[in-house]
Amino acid sequence: MPKLKTHKGTAKRIKITGSGKIARERAYGNHILAKKSKARKRNMKTAAFIKGKIAKNVKTALGV
């Protein structure tokens, strides 16, 4: 079976942590920030972790 190519769009958006978890950035943090609360904006800075079946699909796309 041939090697799988890395899905570059996924690779640019997702990082794999040292422990093997899959981290992604949160949405809605780029514009129209005046109406969003400080707490909401602060929480958008933190990484979100992907788990379950989607994590398996992402690992396949990354070739991990």
ABEGO torsion letter per residue (X at the ends): XBBBBBBAAAAAABBBBAAGBBBBBBBGAABGAAABBAAAAAAAABBBBBBEAAAAAAAAAAGX
